[in-house]
Amino acid sequence: MVEISVWLLGGLIFLVLLLGLMLYTNLRERDFRVQVPDIASFEEALPSIAGMTRAVVLPDNSAEILQNGDGFFPALLDAIARAQESIHFETYVWWTGDICDEVAEAFARRAREGVEVRVMVDAIGAHKMKPHLRDRMTEAGCKVARYHPIRLLDIGQLNKRTHRKLCICDGKEAFIFGHGISRLWLGHGQDRHHWRDTGVRLGGPIVNAVQSVFAQHWVEETGEVLVGEKYFPHLGPAGNIRAHVLAGAPLGGVSDLEMLFKMAIASTQKELLIQNPYFIPDSGTVKQLKRAVARGVEVKIMIPGPVTDSPIVRHAGHCYFHELLGCGVRIFEYQKTLIHQKIMIIDGLWSHVGSTNLDDRSFDINEEAGVGLVDEGIAGELKAAFEEDLKSCLEIDAPAWKRQQTPWHRVFDRLCSMVSWQL
């Protein structure tokens, strides 16, 4: 009996270790080293970007930049109120505040009036969502689904979240944004209780691409396929902007989003502007930024300062600051509130707006969505906003940074970077 028990115990231990290893490898992606050569211009890179990331560049679109809650929420609520046939919405964050009630009631009202309303929220990101709001929407006729709900049989998918922020009305008007549904995104980024963010409203053929991104998760969680002209109408020209939508859907291998950003950086010739709340570059990105500076590019990176919702991410990003500052990259910390927008601007020509952070979680784990816009006017508008934000920043000085890097600070930064693949 003792011998049998020992063998049984050994077998159970082996099984637990095997299952633990399988879960770990499911959570952690393989470590790929993407090497992108320098490219002569962004226009030269664009066909490769489209081909390598499966994001077709479509002409004849319109785009309107929406800054902060004051610019975004009125436009969103107006589009919801005007919709006649369908409203599709996906978000990671749905927390608390009057805006949560307002958006839920807007969806419920349109559903009662006969509009098809589909709402996708992340099961973890929206864990603060009040049950009565979900009940209000479903009782009115909205279809509400949760992405990757917490179930024992799906424990291997627990870490994979939708971080996408999308809204499509009547298949003709689309929004891609970084805002969450929470009181924190109201206002104009005036203080630490009102975050800074950016979104974009789109018209033209690109809307079909945004609808496809929403449909991907909707069919995954509900089994319902969106078929017909009602959801994917023929869309004529709405402007003169070229645009491409990229949606991260990690399936192993090299991330499309990582490929996009690294190819964009490699093509920069004059100026690279980045705003991102979670900036944890890998060694390859650091090398690309250093090469960009060496070929004469002015590189400016804006990140959160003292106001952050993740101090661990902030410290993990510090690991490469000395190297970046030493080569001429300029880093600015925003002081007023949390900057939550995810913006990249290349040579005053191409801009990217969406939900993607510059970290391993966005590249390899989360489901993300963003839009690339080839238009000097949009790039100029976003650059003007960047320069206005600089007024609320402190630039990190390389000698001062070196002095303040105490041994304890460096150790803590390194410890945080060791878990950066999950941040």
QUIGI-V444842 format. One record per residue. N is the residue number from 1. RES is the residue in one small letter. SS is DSSP state (H for helix, E for strand, C for the rest). PSI is psi in whole degrees, -180 to 180 (999 if undefined). NEAR is the number of other C-alpha atoms within 12 Angstrom. Layout:
n:N res:RES ss:SS psi:PSI near:NEAR
n:N res:RES ss:SS psi:PSI near:NEAR
//
This chain:
n:1 res:m ss:C psi:-42 near:7
n:2 res:v ss:H psi:-42 near:8
n:3 res:e ss:H psi:-41 near:9
n:4 res:i ss:H psi:-42 near:10
n:5 res:s ss:H psi:-39 near:11
n:6 res:v ss:H psi:-44 near:12
n:7 res:w ss:H psi:-39 near:13
n:8 res:l ss:H psi:-43 near:14
n:9 res:l ss:H psi:-44 near:14
n:10 res:g ss:H psi:-40 near:14
n:11 res:g ss:H psi:-41 near:14
n:12 res:l ss:H psi:-42 near:14
n:13 res:i ss:H psi:-43 near:14
n:14 res:f ss:H psi:-43 near:14
n:15 res:l ss:H psi:-43 near:14
n:16 res:v ss:H psi:-43 near:14
n:17 res:l ss:H psi:-40 near:14
n:18 res:l ss:H psi:-46 near:14
n:19 res:l ss:H psi:-39 near:16
n:20 res:g ss:H psi:-41 near:16
n:21 res:l ss:H psi:-41 near:15
n:22 res:m ss:H psi:-41 near:16
n:23 res:l ss:H psi:-43 near:19
n:24 res:y ss:H psi:-45 near:19
n:25 res:t ss:H psi:-25 near:17
n:26 res:n ss:H psi:-34 near:23
n:27 res:l ss:H psi:-35 near:27
n:28 res:r ss:C psi:125 near:30
n:29 res:e ss:C psi:159 near:27
n:30 res:r ss:C psi:149 near:20
n:31 res:d ss:C psi:101 near:18
n:32 res:f ss:C psi:142 near:19
n:33 res:r ss:C psi:100 near:17
n:34 res:v ss:C psi:124 near:24
n:35 res:q ss:C psi:109 near:20
n:36 res:v ss:C psi:124 near:26
n:37 res:p ss:C psi:158 near:21
n:38 res:d ss:C psi:142 near:26
n:39 res:i ss:C psi:142 near:25
n:40 res:a ss:C psi:-33 near:19
n:41 res:s ss:C psi:163 near:24
n:42 res:f ss:H psi:-38 near:33
n:43 res:e ss:H psi:-36 near:25
n:44 res:e ss:H psi:-34 near:18
n:45 res:a ss:H psi:-26 near:30
n:46 res:l ss:H psi:-46 near:37
n:47 res:p ss:H psi:-38 near:22
n:48 res:s ss:H psi:-38 near:25
n:49 res:i ss:H psi:-46 near:33
n:50 res:a ss:H psi:-43 near:27
n:51 res:g ss:H psi:-43 near:18
n:52 res:m ss:H psi:-26 near:23
n:53 res:t ss:H psi:3 near:30
n:54 res:r ss:C psi:37 near:23
n:55 res:a ss:C psi:98 near:32
n:56 res:v ss:C psi:134 near:26
n:57 res:v ss:C psi:119 near:28
n:58 res:l ss:E psi:136 near:32
n:59 res:p ss:E psi:176 near:26
n:60 res:d ss:E psi:39 near:25
n:61 res:n ss:E psi:164 near:35
n:62 res:s ss:E psi:154 near:33
n:63 res:a ss:E psi:135 near:41
n:64 res:e ss:E psi:121 near:31
n:65 res:i ss:E psi:134 near:36
n:66 res:l ss:E psi:111 near:33
n:67 res:q ss:E psi:129 near:37
n:68 res:n ss:H psi:-177 near:35
n:69 res:g ss:H psi:-36 near:34
n:70 res:d ss:H psi:-30 near:28
n:71 res:g ss:H psi:-31 near:27
n:72 res:f ss:H psi:-53 near:34
n:73 res:f ss:H psi:-42 near:37
n:74 res:p ss:H psi:-40 near:22
n:75 res:a ss:H psi:-41 near:29
n:76 res:l ss:H psi:-49 near:39
n:77 res:l ss:H psi:-34 near:30
n:78 res:d ss:H psi:-43 near:19
n:79 res:a ss:H psi:-40 near:33
n:80 res:i ss:H psi:-42 near:38
n:81 res:a ss:H psi:-29 near:27
n:82 res:r ss:H psi:-14 near:23
n:83 res:a ss:C psi:140 near:31
n:84 res:q ss:C psi:-26 near:24
n:85 res:e ss:C psi:-46 near:27
n:86 res:s ss:E psi:148 near:37
n:87 res:i ss:E psi:125 near:44
n:88 res:h ss:E psi:129 near:47
n:89 res:f ss:E psi:136 near:48
n:90 res:e ss:E psi:136 near:49
n:91 res:t ss:E psi:159 near:43
n:92 res:y ss:C psi:-54 near:38
n:93 res:v ss:C psi:126 near:35
n:94 res:w ss:E psi:99 near:39
n:95 res:w ss:C psi:-115 near:31
n:96 res:t ss:C psi:164 near:26
n:97 res:g ss:C psi:164 near:22
n:98 res:d ss:H psi:-32 near:20
n:99 res:i ss:H psi:-29 near:30
n:100 res:c ss:H psi:-43 near:33
n:101 res:d ss:H psi:-41 near:27
n:102 res:e ss:H psi:-44 near:25
n:103 res:v ss:H psi:-43 near:35
n:104 res:a ss:H psi:-43 near:40
n:105 res:e ss:H psi:-35 near:29
n:106 res:a ss:H psi:-43 near:33
n:107 res:f ss:H psi:-46 near:45
n:108 res:a ss:H psi:-42 near:33
n:109 res:r ss:H psi:-45 near:29
n:110 res:r ss:H psi:-35 near:33
n:111 res:a ss:H psi:-42 near:32
n:112 res:r ss:H psi:-25 near:20
n:113 res:e ss:C psi:7 near:21
n:114 res:g ss:C psi:2 near:18
n:115 res:v ss:C psi:137 near:28
n:116 res:e ss:E psi:121 near:34
n:117 res:v ss:E psi:123 near:40
n:118 res:r ss:E psi:127 near:45
n:119 res:v ss:E psi:125 near:43
n:120 res:m ss:E psi:122 near:43
n:121 res:v ss:E psi:148 near:40
n:122 res:d ss:E psi:137 near:39
n:123 res:a ss:C psi:-31 near:31
n:124 res:i ss:C psi:-45 near:26
n:125 res:g ss:C psi:-29 near:33
n:126 res:a ss:C psi:25 near:33
n:127 res:h ss:C psi:-20 near:20
n:128 res:k ss:C psi:-4 near:22
n:129 res:m ss:C psi:128 near:30
n:130 res:k ss:C psi:129 near:21
n:131 res:p ss:H psi:-33 near:19
n:132 res:h ss:H psi:-25 near:15
n:133 res:l ss:H psi:-43 near:31
n:134 res:r ss:H psi:-41 near:32
n:135 res:d ss:H psi:-39 near:21
n:136 res:r ss:H psi:-42 near:26
n:137 res:m ss:H psi:-46 near:33
n:138 res:t ss:H psi:-38 near:26
n:139 res:e ss:H psi:-28 near:20
n:140 res:a ss:H psi:-12 near:26
n:141 res:g ss:C psi:1 near:25
n:142 res:c ss:C psi:145 near:33
n:143 res:k ss:E psi:116 near:31
n:144 res:v ss:E psi:124 near:35
n:145 res:a ss:E psi:151 near:31
n:146 res:r ss:E psi:133 near:34
n:147 res:y ss:E psi:127 near:39
n:148 res:h ss:C psi:63 near:33
n:149 res:p ss:C psi:156 near:26
n:150 res:i ss:C psi:109 near:20
n:151 res:r ss:C psi:143 near:14
n:152 res:l ss:H psi:-41 near:10
n:153 res:l ss:H psi:-19 near:10
n:154 res:d ss:H psi:26 near:15
n:155 res:i ss:H psi:-29 near:19
n:156 res:g ss:H psi:-18 near:23
n:157 res:q ss:H psi:2 near:28
n:158 res:l ss:C psi:-36 near:25
n:159 res:n ss:C psi:-13 near:34
n:160 res:k ss:C psi:109 near:35
n:161 res:r ss:C psi:157 near:37
n:162 res:t ss:E psi:121 near:44
n:163 res:h ss:C psi:9 near:44
n:164 res:r ss:C psi:147 near:43
n:165 res:k ss:C psi:107 near:44
n:166 res:l ss:E psi:151 near:51
n:167 res:c ss:E psi:133 near:48
n:168 res:i ss:E psi:125 near:46
n:169 res:c ss:E psi:122 near:43
n:170 res:d ss:C psi:17 near:34
n:171 res:g ss:C psi:12 near:40
n:172 res:k ss:C psi:-16 near:39
n:173 res:e ss:E psi:131 near:43
n:174 res:a ss:E psi:152 near:46
n:175 res:f ss:E psi:136 near:52
n:176 res:i ss:E psi:132 near:53
n:177 res:f ss:E psi:175 near:51
n:178 res:g ss:C psi:-9 near:46
n:179 res:h ss:C psi:145 near:50
n:180 res:g ss:C psi:167 near:44
n:181 res:i ss:E psi:96 near:39
n:182 res:s ss:C psi:154 near:33
n:183 res:r ss:H psi:-23 near:29
n:184 res:l ss:H psi:-23 near:34
n:185 res:w ss:H psi:6 near:42
n:186 res:l ss:C psi:168 near:32
n:187 res:g ss:C psi:-154 near:26
n:188 res:h ss:C psi:35 near:28
n:189 res:g ss:C psi:35 near:32
n:190 res:q ss:C psi:-20 near:23
n:191 res:d ss:E psi:-180 near:21
n:192 res:r ss:C psi:-14 near:26
n:193 res:h ss:C psi:2 near:22
n:194 res:h ss:E psi:105 near:27
n:195 res:w ss:C psi:156 near:37
n:196 res:r ss:E psi:131 near:47
n:197 res:d ss:C psi:168 near:44
n:198 res:t ss:E psi:139 near:44
n:199 res:g ss:E psi:179 near:42
n:200 res:v ss:E psi:139 near:46
n:201 res:r ss:E psi:132 near:40
n:202 res:l ss:E psi:145 near:48
n:203 res:g ss:E psi:160 near:37
n:204 res:g ss:C psi:-169 near:32
n:205 res:p ss:C psi:-25 near:36
n:206 res:i ss:H psi:-21 near:47
n:207 res:v ss:H psi:-35 near:44
n:208 res:n ss:H psi:-37 near:38
n:209 res:a ss:H psi:-39 near:40
n:210 res:v ss:H psi:-41 near:47
n:211 res:q ss:H psi:-39 near:44
n:212 res:s ss:H psi:-38 near:30
n:213 res:v ss:H psi:-45 near:40
n:214 res:f ss:H psi:-45 near:48
n:215 res:a ss:H psi:-30 near:33
n:216 res:q ss:H psi:-52 near:28
n:217 res:h ss:H psi:-33 near:40
n:218 res:w ss:H psi:-45 near:30
n:219 res:v ss:H psi:-31 near:20
n:220 res:e ss:H psi:-41 near:19
n:221 res:e ss:H psi:-26 near:25
n:222 res:t ss:H psi:-20 near:20
n:223 res:g ss:C psi:-4 near:12
n:224 res:e ss:C psi:124 near:16
n:225 res:v ss:C psi:131 near:18
n:226 res:l ss:C psi:108 near:27
n:227 res:v ss:C psi:135 near:14
n:228 res:g ss:C psi:166 near:12
n:229 res:e ss:C psi:-28 near:16
n:230 res:k ss:C psi:-35 near:23
n:231 res:y ss:C psi:-33 near:33
n:232 res:f ss:C psi:71 near:29
n:233 res:p ss:C psi:160 near:24
n:234 res:h ss:C psi:124 near:18
n:235 res:l ss:C psi:119 near:27
n:236 res:g ss:C psi:-178 near:19
n:237 res:p ss:C psi:138 near:20
n:238 res:a ss:C psi:-5 near:24
n:239 res:g ss:C psi:-164 near:21
n:240 res:n ss:C psi:26 near:24
n:241 res:i ss:E psi:132 near:32
n:242 res:r ss:E psi:139 near:35
n:243 res:a ss:E psi:152 near:41
n:244 res:h ss:E psi:136 near:44
n:245 res:v ss:E psi:131 near:44
n:246 res:l ss:E psi:128 near:44
n:247 res:a ss:E psi:120 near:44
n:248 res:g ss:E psi:126 near:41
n:249 res:a ss:C psi:82 near:33
n:250 res:p ss:C psi:122 near:31
n:251 res:l ss:C psi:19 near:20
n:252 res:g ss:C psi:167 near:20
n:253 res:g ss:C psi:-163 near:20
n:254 res:v ss:C psi:132 near:26
n:255 res:s ss:C psi:134 near:36
n:256 res:d ss:H psi:-39 near:36
n:257 res:l ss:H psi:-43 near:44
n:258 res:e ss:H psi:-43 near:40
n:259 res:m ss:H psi:-43 near:36
n:260 res:l ss:H psi:-54 near:42
n:261 res:f ss:H psi:-37 near:47
n:262 res:k ss:H psi:-37 near:42
n:263 res:m ss:H psi:-36 near:38
n:264 res:a ss:H psi:-45 near:46
n:265 res:i ss:H psi:-42 near:48
n:266 res:a ss:H psi:-22 near:42
n:267 res:s ss:H psi:-9 near:36
n:268 res:t ss:C psi:134 near:41
n:269 res:q ss:C psi:-26 near:31
n:270 res:k ss:C psi:-51 near:25
n:271 res:e ss:E psi:133 near:34
n:272 res:l ss:E psi:119 near:41
n:273 res:l ss:E psi:130 near:42
n:274 res:i ss:E psi:130 near:46
n:275 res:q ss:E psi:124 near:44
n:276 res:n ss:C psi:134 near:44
n:277 res:p ss:C psi:-20 near:40
n:278 res:y ss:C psi:85 near:40
n:279 res:f ss:E psi:100 near:46
n:280 res:i ss:C psi:83 near:39
n:281 res:p ss:C psi:149 near:37
n:282 res:d ss:C psi:176 near:33
n:283 res:s ss:H psi:-34 near:25
n:284 res:g ss:H psi:-43 near:26
n:285 res:t ss:H psi:-41 near:32
n:286 res:v ss:H psi:-44 near:32
n:287 res:k ss:H psi:-40 near:27
n:288 res:q ss:H psi:-41 near:34
n:289 res:l ss:H psi:-39 near:45
n:290 res:k ss:H psi:-40 near:31
n:291 res:r ss:H psi:-37 near:29
n:292 res:a ss:H psi:-47 near:37
n:293 res:v ss:H psi:-41 near:29
n:294 res:a ss:H psi:-29 near:22
n:295 res:r ss:C psi:13 near:23
n:296 res:g ss:C psi:9 near:19
n:297 res:v ss:C psi:136 near:27
n:298 res:e ss:E psi:116 near:29
n:299 res:v ss:E psi:122 near:36
n:300 res:k ss:E psi:128 near:35
n:301 res:i ss:E psi:127 near:42
n:302 res:m ss:E psi:127 near:41
n:303 res:i ss:E psi:168 near:47
n:304 res:p ss:E psi:149 near:43
n:305 res:g ss:C psi:-123 near:34
n:306 res:p ss:C psi:-21 near:24
n:307 res:v ss:C psi:108 near:26
n:308 res:t ss:C psi:151 near:28
n:309 res:d ss:C psi:3 near:20
n:310 res:s ss:C psi:85 near:21
n:311 res:p ss:H psi:-32 near:23
n:312 res:i ss:H psi:-43 near:25
n:313 res:v ss:H psi:-42 near:37
n:314 res:r ss:H psi:-45 near:35
n:315 res:h ss:H psi:-37 near:34
n:316 res:a ss:H psi:-36 near:33
n:317 res:g ss:H psi:-18 near:43
n:318 res:h ss:H psi:-21 near:39
n:319 res:c ss:H psi:-32 near:33
n:320 res:y ss:H psi:4 near:33
n:321 res:f ss:H psi:-45 near:38
n:322 res:h ss:H psi:-42 near:27
n:323 res:e ss:H psi:-43 near:25
n:324 res:l ss:H psi:-47 near:34
n:325 res:l ss:H psi:-36 near:29
n:326 res:g ss:H psi:-27 near:23
n:327 res:c ss:H psi:-7 near:26
n:328 res:g ss:C psi:1 near:27
n:329 res:v ss:C psi:135 near:36
n:330 res:r ss:E psi:128 near:33
n:331 res:i ss:E psi:131 near:38
n:332 res:f ss:E psi:137 near:35
n:333 res:e ss:E psi:124 near:34
n:334 res:y ss:E psi:131 near:37
n:335 res:q ss:C psi:-29 near:27
n:336 res:k ss:C psi:-45 near:27
n:337 res:t ss:C psi:-172 near:33
n:338 res:l ss:C psi:121 near:41
n:339 res:i ss:E psi:123 near:48
n:340 res:h ss:C psi:-3 near:44
n:341 res:q ss:C psi:152 near:48
n:342 res:k ss:C psi:93 near:45
n:343 res:i ss:E psi:138 near:49
n:344 res:m ss:E psi:135 near:45
n:345 res:i ss:E psi:126 near:44
n:346 res:i ss:E psi:116 near:43
n:347 res:d ss:C psi:30 near:32
n:348 res:g ss:C psi:20 near:28
n:349 res:l ss:C psi:-48 near:35
n:350 res:w ss:E psi:138 near:40
n:351 res:s ss:E psi:152 near:45
n:352 res:h ss:E psi:130 near:48
n:353 res:v ss:E psi:137 near:51
n:354 res:g ss:E psi:-146 near:46
n:355 res:s ss:C psi:0 near:49
n:356 res:t ss:C psi:123 near:49
n:357 res:n ss:C psi:159 near:42
n:358 res:l ss:E psi:70 near:42
n:359 res:d ss:C psi:171 near:36
n:360 res:d ss:H psi:-32 near:40
n:361 res:r ss:H psi:-44 near:38
n:362 res:s ss:H psi:-38 near:42
n:363 res:f ss:H psi:-40 near:47
n:364 res:d ss:H psi:-12 near:39
n:365 res:i ss:H psi:-58 near:38
n:366 res:n ss:C psi:159 near:41
n:367 res:e ss:E psi:122 near:42
n:368 res:e ss:E psi:168 near:45
n:369 res:a ss:E psi:141 near:47
n:370 res:g ss:E psi:168 near:47
n:371 res:v ss:E psi:133 near:51
n:372 res:g ss:E psi:132 near:47
n:373 res:l ss:E psi:119 near:44
n:374 res:v ss:E psi:95 near:36
n:375 res:d ss:C psi:125 near:31
n:376 res:e ss:H psi:-33 near:22
n:377 res:g ss:H psi:-47 near:23
n:378 res:i ss:H psi:-44 near:35
n:379 res:a ss:H psi:-40 near:32
n:380 res:g ss:H psi:-39 near:24
n:381 res:e ss:H psi:-43 near:26
n:382 res:l ss:H psi:-35 near:39
n:383 res:k ss:H psi:-40 near:31
n:384 res:a ss:H psi:-39 near:20
n:385 res:a ss:H psi:-39 near:28
n:386 res:f ss:H psi:-46 near:35
n:387 res:e ss:H psi:-34 near:21
n:388 res:e ss:H psi:-39 near:14
n:389 res:d ss:H psi:-30 near:34
n:390 res:l ss:H psi:-26 near:28
n:391 res:k ss:C psi:-20 near:17
n:392 res:s ss:C psi:20 near:27
n:393 res:c ss:E psi:158 near:29
n:394 res:l ss:E psi:128 near:21
n:395 res:e ss:E psi:137 near:26
n:396 res:i ss:C psi:121 near:30
n:397 res:d ss:C psi:128 near:21
n:398 res:a ss:H psi:-50 near:23
n:399 res:p ss:H psi:-41 near:15
n:400 res:a ss:H psi:-38 near:15
n:401 res:w ss:H psi:-42 near:23
n:402 res:k ss:H psi:-38 near:21
n:403 res:r ss:H psi:-36 near:14
n:404 res:q ss:H psi:-6 near:16
n:405 res:q ss:C psi:82 near:21
n:406 res:t ss:C psi:160 near:13
n:407 res:p ss:H psi:-42 near:12
n:408 res:w ss:H psi:-41 near:12
n:409 res:h ss:H psi:-45 near:20
n:410 res:r ss:H psi:-39 near:24
n:411 res:v ss:H psi:-45 near:17
n:412 res:f ss:H psi:-42 near:23
n:413 res:d ss:H psi:-44 near:27
n:414 res:r ss:H psi:-40 near:24
n:415 res:l ss:H psi:-42 near:19
n:416 res:c ss:H psi:-38 near:25
n:417 res:s ss:H psi:-24 near:30
n:418 res:m ss:H psi:-23 near:21
n:419 res:v ss:C psi:17 near:21
n:420 res:s ss:H psi:-23 near:33
n:421 res:w ss:H psi:-12 near:28
n:422 res:q ss:H psi:-3 near:26
n:423 res:l ss:C psi:999 near:32
//
